[in-house]
Amino acid sequence: MRHLLRYIGQRLYTTWAVFWFIVPFVLIFPLQWFFSRRPDGGAVVHALNRFWSWFSITMWAIPVEVVRESAGPNPRPCVYVANHGSYVDIMMLFKYIPGFLNMMGKSSLAQVPVWGPLFGRVYITVDRGSAVSRGRAVVAARRTLAEGKSIAIFAEGRISATPGKELLPLLDGAFLLALEAGVPLVLVGMPLNHMFMPDVPHDLRVRHHRLKIVFHPPIPTTGLTLADIPALKAQVAAQLTADFLPEGAHKPGPSTWRAPDHTTRSQPINS
């Protein structure tokens, strides 16, 4: 009976979370659609996305621990470098980074029904398999920084298969941008997002679980050269990995009304 009640609770919470994800988007979609077509409408669309993220995360009733290791505000512009373990990562960045923030995401995001075209018109998308797409993304990112606006990049390039345990190899893009523009890197650790919404093929899995986001002190890049990038990447990877927590070393298992055995209670990250 205990496992049946747990299963029902998980299904109800998943429904609740999906409902409060969709409803605010439906309400603000007409405004997003209108302003995304205006040359100067990106800031308004981003403000609407920040509201959407704030409202949804609030309605999900999940405790979020926010750690800001710097006493003052983060410098602008800067390049935010975050680990990537869940689709909720974007909403967390939108909610907790004030002001306009440009995002660099994979081109498949622009193909998501309804919302995708809005993302593609306001933010930067890149097909990492295309040299032309990568070049256009770099140009757009440079323009963003030159305008005094910050940009966020998931340096792993995609959601890690082992979130909360180990990072994928970091790509060079974020580091090259920061060095060329002479702006600092600000590392953002999100060690528990996959415990709330893991990336599981062919399954929507949502669990009520606390979240944590850590903003580390800025790392200056002034005076650094291309030869410094390997050491810089190693420093960033070590810092983001240090944010991982023991409770995040596994993905939540699937919902089941049967009593789970030790192999189905949770899914080890490295399985």
N, C-alpha and C positions, 0 to 999 in steps of 0.2 A: 504493500500500500504506500509506503514512504517513497518508493521509486516512481510509482504512478503519479503521486502528487507533485513530485519534483519535475516529472516530464510535463505535466499540465502547466505548472508554473513557468517552465522554460518556454513552452509554446505561447502562453499568454504574454509573457514579457517580449518575446520576439514580435508578436503582433502589435503590442504597444509601441515598441521602438520604431517599427516600420511606419505605423500610423503617424507618429509625430515627426518622422522624417519627411513623409510625403505631404502632409497637410500644409506646413508653412511654405514649402516649395510651390505648391499649387496656388497659394494666395499671392505670392510675390512674382510668379512667373510672368504675368503680363507686363509688369514694370521691368523685369530683367530683359524680356524680349524687346521692349521698346528701346531701352537705353543701350543695349548691346549693339544696336544698329546705328548709334550716334558716334561720331568720331571722338567725342569727349565724354562718352558715357561709361567708360570703364570703371571710374571711381565709384559711380553710383551702383553699378552692378556688384562691385566688390563689397560695398557697404551692405547691400541686400544679402549677399552671401554670408557676411559676418553675422547679420541678424539671424539668418536661417540657422547657422551653426550654433549660435548662442541659444536660440529657442529650443532646438532639438536636443542639445546636450543637457539643457536644464530640464526638459520634460522627461528625459531618460532617467533622471533622478540618480545619477551616478556621481559619487564623490570624486573630485579631481584635485590632486595635489599639484600646485604650481610652484616651482622653485626658480627663482631668479637670482643667480649668483652674483650679478652686478648690482651695485647700489643704485645707479642711475639708469636711465632709459638706454636701450640699445642704439648704437650709432646708425645714422641714415645718410647715405645708403649703405647697405651691407648685403652680404650673401649669407642667407640662412642655410645651413646644411643639416638635414635631419635624417635619422634612420627611417626606414619604411617597412612597417609590419602589418598594416591594415588599411582598408579604404577610409577609415575614420580619421586617419592622419591628417588629411587635407582640412577637415572640419576643425580639428584641434588647432592647427596653425591659423586658420581664419579667425577663430574665436580669441586666441590669446596673443596674437601679434597685432598691435594697434595700427591704424592707418591703412593706406593702400599697400598691398603686397602682391607683387606679380609672382606667378607660379610657373614652373616649368614641369610639364607632365607629358607622359607618353601620348602619342598621337591617337591611340585607341580611345582615350577619354573623350575626344571630340566626336566619336562615333556612338557614344551612349545615347539612346533615344531621349529626345526632348531636351535634357540638360546638356548633353555633349556639345551641340553647336554653340550654346552660350559660352561654355568654357573655352572653346576654340577661338571665339571672336574676342574674348577679353584677355585670356592668358596665353602663354606660350606652349605650343605642343611640338613634339619632336619625334620623328621616326628614326630611331638610332641605327636602323639598317640602311638609311638613305643618307649619302653624303650631302645632297642638296638640302634635305630637311634639317640636318645637323647645322649646316652653314646658316640657314635662315634663322634657326633658333638662336644661334650665337649672336647674330646681328641684332635680333630683337632684344636679347638679354643685355647686350652692351648698351643699346639705346635706353633701356629701362634704368640702368645704373647711371648713365650720363644725365638723365633727367632728375637724378636725386631720389629715385625710388628703389626700394629694396626688392630682392627676389629670393624665393625659396626653392631649393633644389633637393630632391632625394638622390643623394650621390651614389646610392647603390644601383639606381636606374630602374628598379622594379621592386615589388614586394618580396622581401626575403622569404625563402622557404624555411628558414630557421629563426624567426623573429624572437627576440628575447634571449637568444642563446649565442648567435654569432652573426656577424654582418657579411653581406656579399662583398666582393672586392669593390672598392670605391672607384668610380670613374673620374677622369681628369677634369671634366667640364667645369664644375663649380670652382675648382682651384685655379684653373686658367682664367676664368672670368674675374675672380677676385684679384689676382695678380695684375692682370692687364689694366683693371680699373683702379688699382691701388686702394681698394676698400677692404675692410676687415671681414673675417668669417665669424659668424655666430652659430655655434653648434646647438642643436635642439635634440634632446634625447626624449623619446617616447617609448618607454620599456614595456608598457602594459596594454597598449591599444589592441593587440591581437587577442588578449584575454576577453575583451568586450566583443569584438567582431573579427574573428580569424578569417583569413583568406583560404576558404575550403572549396575546391572545385565542385560545382553542381550542388551546392548546399548553402543556404542562408543560415548562419549560426550566430545568434546574438545571446550574450550572457551578461547578467548584471555583475559588473566587476569594477572595482575602483581603477582610476586612471592616474597617470602622473606625467607631467611634462617639465623638463628641466632646460632652462636657458643658461648656457655657460658664458663666461666672460668673453668678450670679443678677442679674436686672434688677429693682430695686425699683420698685414701683408706688404706694407711699404718696404721697399728695398730687397724683397725676395725675388728670385729668378726661377726660371724653369727647372734649374738643377735642384731647387729646394722642394719641389712638389712631392717627390717620394717620401721625404721625411715629414712633410706637412700632412700628407694622407695618412701616414702611420700614426701621427699624433692625434688626428681626428678620429680614426678608427679606434684607437685605444680609449679615448675619452667617451665616445658613444657606447662602446662595449662596457665600460665601467659603470654606465647607468643601468645596465641590466639587473634584474632582481630575481631571486630564486623562485618566486611565485610565478614568474613569467617564462619559466624554462620548458613549458609545454603548452600545446594548444588545447582548448576545451574539447572534450569528446562530443560525439553526436548525442542528441536527445534520444532517450529510450525509456520505456516504461518497465523494462526488465531490470532485474538486479544486475549491475555491471560487475564483470570480473576484473582482475588486475590489468588486463590487456585493453579494456574498453573504458576504464574510468577516465582516462585522459589520453591524449595522443602525444607521445614524446616528440619533441621538435625534430630530432634526427631520424625519425622513422619515416 
